[in-house]
Amino acid sequence: MTKLEELTALLVNEINEFKKGVEKLGKINNQINDTKIKMDVSEYKTIIEGHQKQMDIHKNLIEGFESRFNNKIKEAKMYPTWAVVVFMICIIATIILISYMILK
């Protein structure tokens, strides 16, 4: 019987040790679940802010170029005003002369 008692005592001892191990793992699991991981993004934040400033500068340059380009387009004329006026006078004079010759 002593061997049987020794075996049961060993089994009970092992079961108790196993319970303690499971409880420790449970506590560790709870600690892991409660732990919040926080990333240090300050370095990335400064890089992104610098990039944002560069993008703003480029955007302003492009907008300035676009406004100058649009002003040039508005001011541009295919023909000078005086050339258009002379051409219209010539057309009107030609029509009047042709009409005079036909009616004569």
C-alpha angles and dihedrals in degrees: 000000000000091000090052090049091048091050093049090047090051091047092049090047091049091047091051091049089049090051090051090050091049091049091050090050090049091052091047090048091052091049091050091049091048094047112099117208114219122190122215102235098162092104092050091045092058091047091050092047090052090049090049091054091050090049090051091051092049091046091053091049092050092047090051091050091048093051092048090048092049091049090052090050091050092048095045117099125188093219130020115255094242091055091053092049092049091048092051091048090051092050092049091047091049092050091048092048093048091047091049092050093048094047094047 
